[in-house]
Amino acid sequence: MLSISKDYLVAALGQKEADEIVHYADNRTVTITKIAQAIFEAGQDDELKQKYGSNRKQRRGKDNG
């Protein structure tokens, strides 16, 4: 579960951000899994899809500020 969650964080956020989360979570499986789940669920929100796009390239290309 830890490996899958880390892989998801890298895919969703990028390596640097994923590493920061893992470090902050002290490499705890439960914490990292909950963070990955929260990010996944937020990404499924229709309002966010409309604002930022439905794929990573679209989200990274728009002004997210």
PyMOL Python script that loads the backbone (N, CA, C, O; Angstrom):
from pymol import cmd

cmd.read_pdbstr("""\
ATOM      1  N   MET A   1       0.823  -1.187   0.000  1.00  0.00           N
ATOM      2  CA  MET A   1       0.000   0.000   0.000  1.00  0.00           C
ATOM      3  C   MET A   1       0.872   1.257   0.000  1.00  0.00           C
ATOM      4  O   MET A   1       0.543   2.241  -0.664  1.00  0.00           O
ATOM      5  N   LEU A   2       1.969   1.227   0.735  1.00  0.00           N
ATOM      6  CA  LEU A   2       2.862   2.382   0.788  1.00  0.00           C
ATOM      7  C   LEU A   2       3.455   2.679  -0.585  1.00  0.00           C
ATOM      8  O   LEU A   2       3.501   3.836  -1.005  1.00  0.00           O
ATOM      9  N   SER A   3       3.899   1.663  -1.271  1.00  0.00           N
ATOM     10  CA  SER A   3       4.498   1.836  -2.591  1.00  0.00           C
ATOM     11  C   SER A   3       3.498   2.413  -3.587  1.00  0.00           C
ATOM     12  O   SER A   3       3.836   3.305  -4.364  1.00  0.00           O
ATOM     13  N   ILE A   4       2.281   1.909  -3.565  1.00  0.00           N
ATOM     14  CA  ILE A   4       1.239   2.397  -4.476  1.00  0.00           C
ATOM     15  C   ILE A   4       0.915   3.854  -4.170  1.00  0.00           C
ATOM     16  O   ILE A   4       0.751   4.663  -5.083  1.00  0.00           O
ATOM     17  N   SER A   5       0.823   4.184  -2.894  1.00  0.00           N
ATOM     18  CA  SER A   5       0.511   5.559  -2.500  1.00  0.00           C
ATOM     19  C   SER A   5       1.626   6.510  -2.910  1.00  0.00           C
ATOM     20  O   SER A   5       1.359   7.610  -3.393  1.00  0.00           O
ATOM     21  N   LYS A   6       2.867   6.094  -2.722  1.00  0.00           N
ATOM     22  CA  LYS A   6       3.994   6.929  -3.133  1.00  0.00           C
ATOM     23  C   LYS A   6       4.000   7.122  -4.643  1.00  0.00           C
ATOM     24  O   LYS A   6       4.223   8.231  -5.130  1.00  0.00           O
ATOM     25  N   ASP A   7       3.758   6.058  -5.376  1.00  0.00           N
ATOM     26  CA  ASP A   7       3.706   6.150  -6.841  1.00  0.00           C
ATOM     27  C   ASP A   7       2.609   7.112  -7.287  1.00  0.00           C
ATOM     28  O   ASP A   7       2.799   7.902  -8.211  1.00  0.00           O
ATOM     29  N   TYR A   8       1.460   7.033  -6.618  1.00  0.00           N
ATOM     30  CA  TYR A   8       0.352   7.930  -6.962  1.00  0.00           C
ATOM     31  C   TYR A   8       0.734   9.381  -6.695  1.00  0.00           C
ATOM     32  O   TYR A   8       0.472  10.254  -7.523  1.00  0.00           O
ATOM     33  N   LEU A   9       1.351   9.645  -5.546  1.00  0.00           N
ATOM     34  CA  LEU A   9       1.753  11.011  -5.219  1.00  0.00           C
ATOM     35  C   LEU A   9       2.732  11.561  -6.256  1.00  0.00           C
ATOM     36  O   LEU A   9       2.633  12.724  -6.647  1.00  0.00           O
ATOM     37  N   VAL A  10       3.665  10.738  -6.696  1.00  0.00           N
ATOM     38  CA  VAL A  10       4.620  11.169  -7.728  1.00  0.00           C
ATOM     39  C   VAL A  10       3.869  11.495  -9.021  1.00  0.00           C
ATOM     40  O   VAL A  10       4.135  12.514  -9.658  1.00  0.00           O
ATOM     41  N   ALA A  11       2.941  10.635  -9.399  1.00  0.00           N
ATOM     42  CA  ALA A  11       2.190  10.849 -10.642  1.00  0.00           C
ATOM     43  C   ALA A  11       1.305  12.095 -10.549  1.00  0.00           C
ATOM     44  O   ALA A  11       1.171  12.841 -11.520  1.00  0.00           O
ATOM     45  N   ALA A  12       0.710  12.312  -9.392  1.00  0.00           N
ATOM     46  CA  ALA A  12      -0.221  13.425  -9.233  1.00  0.00           C
ATOM     47  C   ALA A  12       0.474  14.760  -9.004  1.00  0.00           C
ATOM     48  O   ALA A  12       0.006  15.793  -9.482  1.00  0.00           O
ATOM     49  N   LEU A  13       1.595  14.744  -8.272  1.00  0.00           N
ATOM     50  CA  LEU A  13       2.206  15.995  -7.830  1.00  0.00           C
ATOM     51  C   LEU A  13       3.609  16.246  -8.356  1.00  0.00           C
ATOM     52  O   LEU A  13       4.058  17.391  -8.409  1.00  0.00           O
ATOM     53  N   GLY A  14       4.295  15.197  -8.740  1.00  0.00           N
ATOM     54  CA  GLY A  14       5.692  15.314  -9.134  1.00  0.00           C
ATOM     55  C   GLY A  14       6.591  14.766  -8.039  1.00  0.00           C
ATOM     56  O   GLY A  14       6.190  14.653  -6.880  1.00  0.00           O
ATOM     57  N   GLN A  15       7.815  14.429  -8.428  1.00  0.00           N
ATOM     58  CA  GLN A  15       8.733  13.760  -7.503  1.00  0.00           C
ATOM     59  C   GLN A  15       9.089  14.619  -6.290  1.00  0.00           C
ATOM     60  O   GLN A  15       9.066  14.138  -5.157  1.00  0.00           O
ATOM     61  N   LYS A  16       9.416  15.881  -6.526  1.00  0.00           N
ATOM     62  CA  LYS A  16       9.848  16.752  -5.429  1.00  0.00           C
ATOM     63  C   LYS A  16       8.750  16.896  -4.371  1.00  0.00           C
ATOM     64  O   LYS A  16       9.013  16.747  -3.178  1.00  0.00           O
ATOM     65  N   GLU A  17       7.539  17.182  -4.802  1.00  0.00           N
ATOM     66  CA  GLU A  17       6.433  17.362  -3.877  1.00  0.00           C
ATOM     67  C   GLU A  17       6.102  16.061  -3.153  1.00  0.00           C
ATOM     68  O   GLU A  17       5.809  16.067  -1.958  1.00  0.00           O
ATOM     69  N   ALA A  18       6.149  14.950  -3.879  1.00  0.00           N
ATOM     70  CA  ALA A  18       5.882  13.648  -3.256  1.00  0.00           C
ATOM     71  C   ALA A  18       6.927  13.341  -2.190  1.00  0.00           C
ATOM     72  O   ALA A  18       6.591  12.860  -1.108  1.00  0.00           O
ATOM     73  N   ASP A  19       8.189  13.618  -2.491  1.00  0.00           N
ATOM     74  CA  ASP A  19       9.254  13.388  -1.511  1.00  0.00           C
ATOM     75  C   ASP A  19       9.052  14.238  -0.257  1.00  0.00           C
ATOM     76  O   ASP A  19       9.300  13.777   0.857  1.00  0.00           O
ATOM     77  N   GLU A  20       8.602  15.479  -0.444  1.00  0.00           N
ATOM     78  CA  GLU A  20       8.352  16.353   0.696  1.00  0.00           C
ATOM     79  C   GLU A  20       7.233  15.804   1.581  1.00  0.00           C
ATOM     80  O   GLU A  20       7.330  15.840   2.808  1.00  0.00           O
ATOM     81  N   ILE A  21       6.186  15.304   0.959  1.00  0.00           N
ATOM     82  CA  ILE A  21       5.069  14.733   1.728  1.00  0.00           C
ATOM     83  C   ILE A  21       5.529  13.503   2.491  1.00  0.00           C
ATOM     84  O   ILE A  21       5.221  13.355   3.674  1.00  0.00           O
ATOM     85  N   VAL A  22       6.261  12.622   1.825  1.00  0.00           N
ATOM     86  CA  VAL A  22       6.752  11.401   2.474  1.00  0.00           C
ATOM     87  C   VAL A  22       7.655  11.769   3.647  1.00  0.00           C
ATOM     88  O   VAL A  22       7.560  11.165   4.716  1.00  0.00           O
ATOM     89  N   HIS A  23       8.515  12.742   3.457  1.00  0.00           N
ATOM     90  CA  HIS A  23       9.405  13.181   4.539  1.00  0.00           C
ATOM     91  C   HIS A  23       8.592  13.754   5.698  1.00  0.00           C
ATOM     92  O   HIS A  23       8.828  13.411   6.857  1.00  0.00           O
ATOM     93  N   TYR A  24       7.636  14.625   5.383  1.00  0.00           N
ATOM     94  CA  TYR A  24       6.799  15.244   6.409  1.00  0.00           C
ATOM     95  C   TYR A  24       5.992  14.194   7.177  1.00  0.00           C
ATOM     96  O   TYR A  24       5.806  14.307   8.389  1.00  0.00           O
ATOM     97  N   ALA A  25       5.518  13.174   6.462  1.00  0.00           N
ATOM     98  CA  ALA A  25       4.721  12.109   7.075  1.00  0.00           C
ATOM     99  C   ALA A  25       5.594  11.079   7.781  1.00  0.00           C
ATOM    100  O   ALA A  25       5.085  10.099   8.325  1.00  0.00           O
ATOM    101  N   ASP A  26       6.894  11.295   7.773  1.00  0.00           N
ATOM    102  CA  ASP A  26       7.854  10.397   8.421  1.00  0.00           C
ATOM    103  C   ASP A  26       7.734   8.964   7.894  1.00  0.00           C
ATOM    104  O   ASP A  26       7.927   7.995   8.628  1.00  0.00           O
ATOM    105  N   ASN A  27       7.409   8.859   6.595  1.00  0.00           N
ATOM    106  CA  ASN A  27       7.318   7.575   5.902  1.00  0.00           C
ATOM    107  C   ASN A  27       6.307   6.606   6.536  1.00  0.00           C
ATOM    108  O   ASN A  27       6.464   5.389   6.441  1.00  0.00           O
ATOM    109  N   ARG A  28       5.280   7.150   7.176  1.00  0.00           N
ATOM    110  CA  ARG A  28       4.237   6.325   7.806  1.00  0.00           C
ATOM    111  C   ARG A  28       3.194   5.923   6.771  1.00  0.00           C
ATOM    112  O   ARG A  28       2.588   6.772   6.118  1.00  0.00           O
ATOM    113  N   THR A  29       2.999   4.629   6.635  1.00  0.00           N
ATOM    114  CA  THR A  29       2.088   4.104   5.614  1.00  0.00           C
ATOM    115  C   THR A  29       0.689   4.683   5.742  1.00  0.00           C
ATOM    116  O   THR A  29       0.123   5.140   4.749  1.00  0.00           O
ATOM    117  N   VAL A  30       0.122   4.674   6.937  1.00  0.00           N
ATOM    118  CA  VAL A  30      -1.256   5.144   7.116  1.00  0.00           C
ATOM    119  C   VAL A  30      -1.382   6.610   6.722  1.00  0.00           C
ATOM    120  O   VAL A  30      -2.329   6.988   6.032  1.00  0.00           O
ATOM    121  N   THR A  31      -0.452   7.423   7.148  1.00  0.00           N
ATOM    122  CA  THR A  31      -0.508   8.855   6.849  1.00  0.00           C
ATOM    123  C   THR A  31      -0.366   9.116   5.355  1.00  0.00           C
ATOM    124  O   THR A  31      -1.143   9.884   4.787  1.00  0.00           O
ATOM    125  N   ILE A  32       0.601   8.498   4.721  1.00  0.00           N
ATOM    126  CA  ILE A  32       0.836   8.706   3.291  1.00  0.00           C
ATOM    127  C   ILE A  32      -0.351   8.203   2.478  1.00  0.00           C
ATOM    128  O   ILE A  32      -0.745   8.836   1.499  1.00  0.00           O
ATOM    129  N   THR A  33      -0.918   7.082   2.873  1.00  0.00           N
ATOM    130  CA  THR A  33      -2.083   6.534   2.175  1.00  0.00           C
ATOM    131  C   THR A  33      -3.277   7.475   2.297  1.00  0.00           C
ATOM    132  O   THR A  33      -3.996   7.689   1.321  1.00  0.00           O
ATOM    133  N   LYS A  34      -3.497   8.034   3.477  1.00  0.00           N
ATOM    134  CA  LYS A  34      -4.615   8.971   3.666  1.00  0.00           C
ATOM    135  C   LYS A  34      -4.417  10.244   2.844  1.00  0.00           C
ATOM    136  O   LYS A  34      -5.377  10.774   2.285  1.00  0.00           O
ATOM    137  N   ILE A  35      -3.187  10.735   2.767  1.00  0.00           N
ATOM    138  CA  ILE A  35      -2.902  11.920   1.963  1.00  0.00           C
ATOM    139  C   ILE A  35      -3.157  11.625   0.487  1.00  0.00           C
ATOM    140  O   ILE A  35      -3.793  12.418  -0.207  1.00  0.00           O
ATOM    141  N   ALA A  36      -2.662  10.487   0.011  1.00  0.00           N
ATOM    142  CA  ALA A  36      -2.873  10.104  -1.394  1.00  0.00           C
ATOM    143  C   ALA A  36      -4.362   9.958  -1.686  1.00  0.00           C
ATOM    144  O   ALA A  36      -4.829  10.378  -2.745  1.00  0.00           O
ATOM    145  N   GLN A  37      -5.103   9.372  -0.765  1.00  0.00           N
ATOM    146  CA  GLN A  37      -6.546   9.209  -0.945  1.00  0.00           C
ATOM    147  C   GLN A  37      -7.241  10.570  -1.012  1.00  0.00           C
ATOM    148  O   GLN A  37      -8.109  10.781  -1.860  1.00  0.00           O
ATOM    149  N   ALA A  38      -6.867  11.488  -0.130  1.00  0.00           N
ATOM    150  CA  ALA A  38      -7.480  12.813  -0.119  1.00  0.00           C
ATOM    151  C   ALA A  38      -7.199  13.557  -1.426  1.00  0.00           C
ATOM    152  O   ALA A  38      -8.081  14.223  -1.966  1.00  0.00           O
ATOM    153  N   ILE A  39      -5.978  13.442  -1.928  1.00  0.00           N
ATOM    154  CA  ILE A  39      -5.634  14.094  -3.190  1.00  0.00           C
ATOM    155  C   ILE A  39      -6.409  13.466  -4.344  1.00  0.00           C
ATOM    156  O   ILE A  39      -6.900  14.168  -5.228  1.00  0.00           O
ATOM    157  N   PHE A  40      -6.515  12.139  -4.330  1.00  0.00           N
ATOM    158  CA  PHE A  40      -7.278  11.455  -5.376  1.00  0.00           C
ATOM    159  C   PHE A  40      -8.737  11.898  -5.358  1.00  0.00           C
ATOM    160  O   PHE A  40      -9.302  12.219  -6.404  1.00  0.00           O
ATOM    161  N   GLU A  41      -9.345  11.915  -4.178  1.00  0.00           N
ATOM    162  CA  GLU A  41     -10.756  12.293  -4.069  1.00  0.00           C
ATOM    163  C   GLU A  41     -10.976  13.744  -4.478  1.00  0.00           C
ATOM    164  O   GLU A  41     -11.976  14.061  -5.122  1.00  0.00           O
ATOM    165  N   ALA A  42     -10.055  14.622  -4.110  1.00  0.00           N
ATOM    166  CA  ALA A  42     -10.176  16.020  -4.509  1.00  0.00           C
ATOM    167  C   ALA A  42     -10.081  16.148  -6.028  1.00  0.00           C
ATOM    168  O   ALA A  42     -10.758  16.982  -6.629  1.00  0.00           O
ATOM    169  N   GLY A  43      -9.254  15.334  -6.634  1.00  0.00           N
ATOM    170  CA  GLY A  43      -9.103  15.362  -8.088  1.00  0.00           C
ATOM    171  C   GLY A  43     -10.319  14.858  -8.831  1.00  0.00           C
ATOM    172  O   GLY A  43     -10.467  15.113 -10.026  1.00  0.00           O
ATOM    173  N   GLN A  44     -11.188  14.149  -8.141  1.00  0.00           N
ATOM    174  CA  GLN A  44     -12.401  13.643  -8.766  1.00  0.00           C
ATOM    175  C   GLN A  44     -13.538  14.666  -8.721  1.00  0.00           C
ATOM    176  O   GLN A  44     -14.576  14.460  -9.352  1.00  0.00           O
ATOM    177  N   ASP A  45     -13.357  15.755  -7.990  1.00  0.00           N
ATOM    178  CA  ASP A  45     -14.370  16.773  -7.819  1.00  0.00           C
ATOM    179  C   ASP A  45     -14.617  17.508  -9.138  1.00  0.00           C
ATOM    180  O   ASP A  45     -13.675  17.992  -9.765  1.00  0.00           O
ATOM    181  N   ASP A  46     -15.865  17.592  -9.554  1.00  0.00           N
ATOM    182  CA  ASP A  46     -16.212  18.234 -10.821  1.00  0.00           C
ATOM    183  C   ASP A  46     -15.819  19.712 -10.856  1.00  0.00           C
ATOM    184  O   ASP A  46     -15.398  20.215 -11.898  1.00  0.00           O
ATOM    185  N   GLU A  47     -15.953  20.407  -9.730  1.00  0.00           N
ATOM    186  CA  GLU A  47     -15.597  21.820  -9.683  1.00  0.00           C
ATOM    187  C   GLU A  47     -14.110  22.011  -9.966  1.00  0.00           C
ATOM    188  O   GLU A  47     -13.729  22.928 -10.694  1.00  0.00           O
ATOM    189  N   LEU A  48     -13.279  21.162  -9.402  1.00  0.00           N
ATOM    190  CA  LEU A  48     -11.842  21.259  -9.654  1.00  0.00           C
ATOM    191  C   LEU A  48     -11.517  20.919 -11.102  1.00  0.00           C
ATOM    192  O   LEU A  48     -10.649  21.549 -11.705  1.00  0.00           O
ATOM    193  N   LYS A  49     -12.204  19.930 -11.665  1.00  0.00           N
ATOM    194  CA  LYS A  49     -11.966  19.570 -13.062  1.00  0.00           C
ATOM    195  C   LYS A  49     -12.300  20.734 -13.984  1.00  0.00           C
ATOM    196  O   LYS A  49     -11.582  20.990 -14.951  1.00  0.00           O
ATOM    197  N   GLN A  50     -13.387  21.439 -13.688  1.00  0.00           N
ATOM    198  CA  GLN A  50     -13.769  22.572 -14.521  1.00  0.00           C
ATOM    199  C   GLN A  50     -12.758  23.705 -14.402  1.00  0.00           C
ATOM    200  O   GLN A  50     -12.440  24.358 -15.395  1.00  0.00           O
ATOM    201  N   LYS A  51     -12.251  23.943 -13.197  1.00  0.00           N
ATOM    202  CA  LYS A  51     -11.325  25.050 -12.978  1.00  0.00           C
ATOM    203  C   LYS A  51      -9.924  24.747 -13.503  1.00  0.00           C
ATOM    204  O   LYS A  51      -9.294  25.602 -14.126  1.00  0.00           O
ATOM    205  N   TYR A  52      -9.433  23.525 -13.253  1.00  0.00           N
ATOM    206  CA  TYR A  52      -8.034  23.222 -13.556  1.00  0.00           C
ATOM    207  C   TYR A  52      -7.829  22.249 -14.707  1.00  0.00           C
ATOM    208  O   TYR A  52      -6.692  22.031 -15.127  1.00  0.00           O
ATOM    209  N   GLY A  53      -8.891  21.663 -15.224  1.00  0.00           N
ATOM    210  CA  GLY A  53      -8.741  20.694 -16.293  1.00  0.00           C
ATOM    211  C   GLY A  53      -8.770  19.274 -15.758  1.00  0.00           C
ATOM    212  O   GLY A  53      -8.709  19.050 -14.549  1.00  0.00           O
ATOM    213  N   SER A  54      -8.862  18.325 -16.667  1.00  0.00           N
ATOM    214  CA  SER A  54      -9.040  16.937 -16.249  1.00  0.00           C
ATOM    215  C   SER A  54      -7.769  16.108 -16.319  1.00  0.00           C
ATOM    216  O   SER A  54      -7.780  14.930 -15.960  1.00  0.00           O
ATOM    217  N   ASN A  55      -6.674  16.704 -16.777  1.00  0.00           N
ATOM    218  CA  ASN A  55      -5.443  15.935 -16.753  1.00  0.00           C
ATOM    219  C   ASN A  55      -4.294  16.783 -16.223  1.00  0.00           C
ATOM    220  O   ASN A  55      -4.409  18.005 -16.128  1.00  0.00           O
ATOM    221  N   ARG A  56      -3.222  16.152 -15.891  1.00  0.00           N
ATOM    222  CA  ARG A  56      -2.098  16.803 -15.225  1.00  0.00           C
ATOM    223  C   ARG A  56      -1.502  17.944 -16.055  1.00  0.00           C
ATOM    224  O   ARG A  56      -1.193  19.006 -15.514  1.00  0.00           O
ATOM    225  N   LYS A  57      -1.340  17.730 -17.357  1.00  0.00           N
ATOM    226  CA  LYS A  57      -0.763  18.774 -18.203  1.00  0.00           C
ATOM    227  C   LYS A  57      -1.650  20.015 -18.213  1.00  0.00           C
ATOM    228  O   LYS A  57      -1.154  21.141 -18.165  1.00  0.00           O
ATOM    229  N   GLN A  58      -2.959  19.804 -18.277  1.00  0.00           N
ATOM    230  CA  GLN A  58      -3.875  20.941 -18.250  1.00  0.00           C
ATOM    231  C   GLN A  58      -3.772  21.690 -16.916  1.00  0.00           C
ATOM    232  O   GLN A  58      -3.719  22.920 -16.893  1.00  0.00           O
ATOM    233  N   ARG A  59      -3.745  20.940 -15.801  1.00  0.00           N
ATOM    234  CA  ARG A  59      -3.705  21.567 -14.474  1.00  0.00           C
ATOM    235  C   ARG A  59      -2.408  22.345 -14.294  1.00  0.00           C
ATOM    236  O   ARG A  59      -2.420  23.461 -13.774  1.00  0.00           O
ATOM    237  N   ARG A  60      -1.295  21.767 -14.718  1.00  0.00           N
ATOM    238  CA  ARG A  60       0.002  22.422 -14.531  1.00  0.00           C
ATOM    239  C   ARG A  60       0.144  23.636 -15.448  1.00  0.00           C
ATOM    240  O   ARG A  60       0.915  24.549 -15.151  1.00  0.00           O
ATOM    241  N   GLY A  61      -0.589  23.652 -16.550  1.00  0.00           N
ATOM    242  CA  GLY A  61      -0.460  24.747 -17.501  1.00  0.00           C
ATOM    243  C   GLY A  61      -1.306  25.952 -17.156  1.00  0.00           C
ATOM    244  O   GLY A  61      -1.083  27.029 -17.709  1.00  0.00           O
ATOM    245  N   LYS A  62      -2.262  25.811 -16.270  1.00  0.00           N
ATOM    246  CA  LYS A  62      -3.163  26.912 -15.924  1.00  0.00           C
ATOM    247  C   LYS A  62      -2.657  27.634 -14.691  1.00  0.00           C
ATOM    248  O   LYS A  62      -1.874  27.091 -13.910  1.00  0.00           O
ATOM    249  N   ASP A  63      -3.110  28.852 -14.530  1.00  0.00           N
ATOM    250  CA  ASP A  63      -2.759  29.642 -13.347  1.00  0.00           C
ATOM    251  C   ASP A  63      -3.538  29.101 -12.163  1.00  0.00           C
ATOM    252  O   ASP A  63      -4.739  29.341 -12.037  1.00  0.00           O
ATOM    253  N   ASN A  64      -2.848  28.367 -11.292  1.00  0.00           N
ATOM    254  CA  ASN A  64      -3.495  27.729 -10.149  1.00  0.00           C
ATOM    255  C   ASN A  64      -3.470  28.604  -8.915  1.00  0.00           C
ATOM    256  O   ASN A  64      -3.767  28.121  -7.822  1.00  0.00           O
ATOM    257  N   GLY A  65      -3.133  29.845  -9.047  1.00  0.00           N
ATOM    258  CA  GLY A  65      -3.008  30.697  -7.879  1.00  0.00           C
ATOM    259  C   GLY A  65      -4.189  31.494  -7.543  1.00  0.00           C
ATOM    260  O   GLY A  65      -4.171  32.244  -6.567  1.00  0.00           O
TER     261      GLY A  65
END
""", "prot")
cmd.dss("prot")
cmd.show_as("cartoon", "prot")
cmd.util.cbc("prot")
cmd.orient("prot")
